[in-house]
């Protein structure tokens, strides 16, 4: 399926409501026992896609400071038409690190 947005297209409520683009966010928590290990959080898309989407994940707020000693790594795996898994590792304990995700088919 070609990308639905083309140069010169108008942004309309109907186009924005199409099921080929979805977004959301999930919190991930690292306790003293899980700091420094990968934590997985499943994401279920609100509406199943007709084909497997491309998913982009980005941490939001409260990310480690530049020059600090805390590391944060993340990725996405197991993408299907109905969901995916966000995987993240933080070297220190932290409660409810928000990760935003977008999915587009």
Secondary structure as UniProt FT lines:
FT   TURN            7..8
FT   HELIX           13..16
FT   TURN            19..20
FT   STRAND          21..30
FT   TURN            32..36
FT   STRAND          38..44
FT   STRAND          54..60
FT   TURN            66..67
FT   STRAND          72..77
FT   STRAND          83..90
FT   STRAND          94..104
//
